Structure formats: structure tokens, C-alpha cells
Amino acid sequence: MKRVLVVDDAAFMRMAIKIILNGNGFEVIGEAENGAIAVKKYKELKPDIVTMDITMPEMTGLEALKEIREFDPEAKVIMVSSMGQGGIVRETIMFGAKSFIVKPFKNDHVIQTLNKILAV
């Protein structure tokens, strides 16, 4: 079972992603409500993959992505955000995100994206 860290400042969004993943062969091993906690939990839990919101208090998802990739250059992080503009997507990919999911999302798209990244 693939281990996932879910990062989003909105508790309802973390719960929604968790429900989708738990029902489709993934194990959510941790949650974080901001980037600083995400970096700490990544180092502690060493998940197989991370879903990461961009806009969060204290430390943004982009800042957390940079720190996680510095700690683990092989980290598989998928950005999940309502900000789907091309510039934002390009910037996250440039800093090492493996993919980008735009909110609101379809459940099957989330599962397909994670499976595709984990297969690489």
C-alpha cells in the first residue's frame, strides 16, 4: 500500500483527499495544515508521495516543495490548488513537483495522477 502525506490548510479538503485515497489502495500516514509542518512530517514519515496545496499560512506549498526536494531530491510531490494558471503550474514543476491537480477535482483524476507518478 502506498503511503501518502496530505497537506492543505483546509481541514475539509484534507478529509476529502483522505477519503478518496483510503478507498483506493492508498494509506494516508499523515496530514499537515501548512508547509512548515509538511516539511517536518515528510522528514519523520518518509511518505511515498505527497499532495500539497499551494496557498497556506506560515509556509506556502511552493516553499515546502523546495525544502522537501532539498532534503530528498527523489521526493514525489503533487501540487493541488485552485490556482491553475499556467505560470503557477510551470513554477511548481520547475521546483520539482511531479504533477499538478486543479481544484475542484474529480476523484478518479486524483487516483490516476498519483498512480501515474508512483509508477515512474
Backbone as numpy.savetxt, mean C-alpha at the origin, in Angstrom:
# Nx Ny Nz CAx CAy CAz Cx Cy Cz
0.07 -18.12 2.26 -0.78 -16.94 2.26 0.11 -15.70 2.26
-0.17 -14.76 1.37 0.63 -13.54 1.27 0.26 -12.55 2.36
1.29 -11.97 2.97 1.13 -11.08 4.11 1.12 -9.62 3.67
0.12 -8.87 4.12 -0.09 -7.50 3.65 -0.13 -6.51 4.81
0.49 -5.35 4.59 0.38 -4.20 5.50 -0.51 -3.19 4.80
-1.60 -2.78 5.48 -2.57 -1.84 4.90 -2.38 -0.48 5.57
-2.12 0.55 4.75 -1.83 1.89 5.27 -2.81 2.90 4.69
-3.60 3.53 5.56 -4.55 4.57 5.15 -4.97 5.31 6.41
-5.11 6.63 6.32 -5.51 7.38 7.51 -6.99 7.20 7.83
-7.79 6.72 6.90 -9.21 6.50 7.12 -9.45 5.05 7.58
-9.96 4.90 8.80 -10.19 3.56 9.36 -11.14 2.75 8.48
-12.18 3.40 7.92 -13.14 2.67 7.08 -12.47 2.13 5.81
-11.49 2.86 5.29 -10.79 2.40 4.08 -9.86 1.24 4.41
-9.19 1.30 5.55 -8.36 0.16 5.97 -9.25 -1.08 6.14
-10.41 -0.89 6.74 -11.33 -2.02 6.96 -11.83 -2.57 5.62
-12.16 -1.70 4.69 -12.64 -2.14 3.38 -11.58 -2.97 2.65
-10.36 -2.49 2.66 -9.26 -3.22 2.00 -9.02 -4.55 2.72
-9.05 -4.51 4.04 -8.83 -5.72 4.84 -9.87 -6.79 4.51
-11.12 -6.40 4.41 -12.20 -7.34 4.10 -11.97 -7.96 2.72
-11.62 -7.13 1.74 -11.36 -7.62 0.38 -10.22 -8.63 0.40
-9.13 -8.29 1.07 -7.94 -9.14 1.07 -8.16 -10.44 1.84
-8.74 -10.33 3.03 -8.95 -11.52 3.85 -9.86 -12.54 3.17
-10.76 -12.09 2.33 -11.66 -12.99 1.63 -11.08 -13.57 0.35
-9.82 -13.22 0.05 -9.22 -13.64 -1.23 -7.81 -14.17 -1.09
-7.52 -14.84 0.01 -6.24 -15.53 0.13 -5.08 -14.69 0.64
-5.34 -13.53 1.18 -4.30 -12.68 1.74 -4.49 -12.61 3.25
-3.40 -12.35 3.97 -3.47 -12.16 5.41 -3.01 -10.74 5.72
-3.89 -9.93 6.29 -3.51 -8.57 6.70 -2.82 -8.70 8.05
-1.50 -8.49 8.06 -0.71 -8.68 9.27 -0.52 -7.39 10.06
-0.92 -6.26 9.46 -0.78 -4.99 10.16 -1.50 -3.87 9.44
-1.79 -2.83 10.21 -2.43 -1.62 9.67 -1.69 -0.41 10.23
-1.73 0.68 9.46 -1.12 1.93 9.92 -1.96 3.09 9.42
-2.06 4.14 10.26 -2.88 5.29 9.90 -2.07 6.47 9.38
-0.74 6.32 9.33 0.08 7.36 8.70 1.41 6.74 8.26
2.16 7.51 7.51 3.40 6.99 6.94 4.45 6.64 7.96
4.54 7.40 9.05 5.56 7.13 10.08 5.32 5.75 10.71
4.07 5.47 11.03 3.73 4.16 11.61 3.94 3.07 10.56
3.64 3.37 9.30 3.83 2.39 8.22 5.28 1.96 8.11
6.20 2.91 8.17 7.63 2.59 8.07 8.04 1.70 9.25
7.61 2.08 10.45 7.93 1.30 11.65 7.39 -0.12 11.53
6.12 -0.25 11.13 5.50 -1.58 11.02 6.12 -2.39 9.88
6.51 -1.74 8.81 7.16 -2.47 7.71 8.43 -3.14 8.22
9.22 -2.38 8.96 10.48 -2.91 9.49 10.25 -4.05 10.48
9.20 -3.93 11.29 8.87 -4.96 12.29 8.29 -6.22 11.65
7.32 -6.03 10.76 6.51 -7.14 10.25 7.03 -7.77 8.96
7.79 -7.01 8.19 8.32 -7.47 6.90 7.23 -8.13 6.03
6.22 -7.36 5.66 5.13 -7.91 4.83 5.60 -8.23 3.41
4.82 -9.06 2.71 5.13 -9.38 1.32 4.78 -8.20 0.41
3.76 -7.43 0.82 3.29 -6.31 -0.01 2.58 -5.29 0.89
2.56 -4.04 0.43 1.95 -2.94 1.19 0.96 -2.21 0.29
-0.23 -1.89 0.83 -1.11 -0.94 0.14 -0.97 0.38 0.91
-0.71 1.47 0.18 -0.34 2.73 0.82 -1.12 3.91 0.25
-1.88 4.59 1.12 -2.54 5.84 0.74 -1.46 6.90 0.56
-1.76 7.96 -0.17 -0.78 9.03 -0.37 -0.96 10.15 0.64
-2.19 10.66 0.74 -2.44 11.81 1.59 -2.78 11.36 3.01
-1.81 11.56 3.92 -1.99 11.18 5.32 -1.28 12.20 6.20
-1.73 12.33 7.45 -1.06 13.25 8.37 0.29 12.69 8.84
1.10 13.57 9.38 2.40 13.25 9.98 3.47 12.89 8.95
3.23 11.88 8.12 4.14 11.53 7.04 3.29 11.00 5.89
3.47 11.58 4.71 2.67 11.16 3.55 3.07 9.76 3.08
2.22 9.20 2.25 2.52 7.90 1.67 3.76 7.94 0.79
3.96 9.04 0.10 5.14 9.18 -0.76 6.42 9.20 0.08
6.40 9.94 1.18 7.56 9.97 2.08 7.82 8.58 2.68
6.74 7.90 3.07 6.88 6.55 3.64 7.41 5.58 2.59
6.93 5.71 1.36 7.41 4.87 0.26 8.92 5.01 0.11
9.41 6.26 0.12 10.85 6.51 -0.02 11.63 5.84 1.11
11.15 5.98 2.35 11.86 5.39 3.50 11.83 3.87 3.46
10.69 3.30 3.09 10.58 1.84 3.01 11.52 1.31 1.93
11.57 1.98 0.79 12.44 1.52 -0.31 13.92 1.70 0.03
14.26 2.70 0.84 15.64 2.84 1.30 16.00 1.68 2.23
15.07 1.30 3.09 15.28 0.18 4.02 15.32 -1.15 3.27
14.40 -1.30 2.30 14.27 -2.55 1.55 14.03 -2.22 0.08
15.09 -2.20 -0.74 14.94 -1.86 -2.16 14.01 -2.79 -2.93
13.74 -3.97 -2.38 12.86 -4.94 -3.04 11.40 -4.82 -2.57
11.11 -3.87 -1.70 9.75 -3.71 -1.15 8.72 -3.56 -2.26
7.60 -4.23 -2.09 6.50 -4.15 -3.05 5.39 -3.30 -2.42
5.30 -2.06 -2.91 4.33 -1.10 -2.39 3.40 -0.68 -3.51
2.10 -0.78 -3.25 1.08 -0.34 -4.21 0.40 0.88 -3.61
0.44 1.98 -4.33 -0.20 3.21 -3.86 -1.70 3.13 -4.14
-2.49 3.58 -3.17 -3.94 3.58 -3.29 -4.41 4.99 -2.94
-4.97 5.70 -3.93 -5.33 7.10 -3.68 -6.45 7.56 -4.59
-7.18 8.56 -4.13 -8.21 9.18 -4.98 -7.57 10.17 -5.94
-6.29 10.46 -5.73 -5.58 11.39 -6.62 -4.93 10.61 -7.75
-5.67 10.40 -8.83 -5.17 9.59 -9.92 -4.57 10.37 -11.07
-4.21 11.63 -10.84 -3.62 12.43 -11.91 -2.29 11.83 -12.35
-2.01 11.95 -13.62 -0.80 11.37 -14.21 0.47 11.75 -13.49
0.60 12.99 -13.08 1.83 13.45 -12.43 2.07 12.74 -11.11
1.01 12.56 -10.34 1.11 11.87 -9.05 1.49 10.41 -9.28
0.82 9.78 -10.24 1.11 8.37 -10.54 2.57 8.21 -10.96
3.03 9.05 -11.86 4.43 8.99 -12.32 5.41 9.18 -11.16
5.10 10.13 -10.28 5.99 10.40 -9.15 6.09 9.18 -8.23
4.97 8.53 -7.95 5.01 7.36 -7.06 5.79 6.21 -7.71
5.62 6.03 -9.01 6.35 4.97 -9.72 7.84 5.30 -9.73
8.17 6.58 -9.92 9.57 7.01 -9.93 10.25 6.70 -8.60
9.49 6.80 -7.50 10.06 6.54 -6.18 9.95 5.08 -5.76
9.50 4.22 -6.67 9.56 2.80 -6.40 8.25 2.07 -6.18
7.12 2.77 -6.28 5.84 2.05 -6.16 5.71 1.08 -7.32
5.15 -0.07 -7.06 5.02 -1.11 -8.09 3.76 -0.94 -8.92
2.76 -0.25 -8.37 1.51 -0.03 -9.09 0.72 1.06 -8.37
-0.43 1.39 -8.94 -1.26 2.48 -8.41 -2.72 2.08 -8.58
-3.49 2.14 -7.50 -4.93 1.86 -7.55 -5.65 3.16 -7.20
-6.60 3.55 -8.06 -7.35 4.78 -7.84 -8.64 4.47 -7.09
-8.90 5.25 -6.02 -10.16 5.16 -5.27 -11.22 5.96 -6.02
-12.45 5.55 -6.02 -12.95 4.28 -5.50 -12.54 3.14 -6.42
-12.30 1.98 -5.85 -11.81 0.84 -6.63 -12.80 -0.31 -6.60
-12.63 -1.20 -7.54 -13.43 -2.42 -7.58 -12.63 -3.52 -6.87
-13.31 -4.35 -6.11 -12.65 -5.40 -5.33 -11.74 -6.28 -6.18
-12.26 -6.72 -7.34 -11.47 -7.62 -8.18 -10.21 -6.93 -8.72
-10.27 -5.62 -8.93 -9.09 -4.89 -9.41 -7.99 -4.90 -8.34
-8.38 -4.74 -7.08 -7.41 -4.76 -5.98 -6.71 -6.12 -5.94
-7.48 -7.18 -5.99 -6.93 -8.54 -5.93 -6.02 -8.81 -7.13
-6.48 -8.45 -8.32 -5.68 -8.67 -9.53 -4.36 -7.91 -9.46
-4.40 -6.67 -9.00 -3.19 -5.85 -8.91 -2.19 -6.45 -7.95
-2.64 -6.84 -6.75 -1.73 -7.43 -5.77 -1.15 -8.74 -6.30
-1.98 -9.59 -6.87 -1.50 -10.87 -7.39 -0.47 -10.66 -8.51
-0.72 -9.67 -9.37 0.20 -9.39 -10.47 1.57 -8.94 -9.94
1.57 -8.06 -8.97 2.83 -7.56 -8.40 3.57 -8.67 -7.64
2.84 -9.49 -6.93 3.47 -10.57 -6.17 4.04 -11.66 -7.08
3.52 -11.77 -8.29 3.99 -12.79 -9.23 5.32 -12.41 -9.89
5.68 -11.13 -9.80 6.90 -10.64 -10.44 8.12 -10.97 -9.59
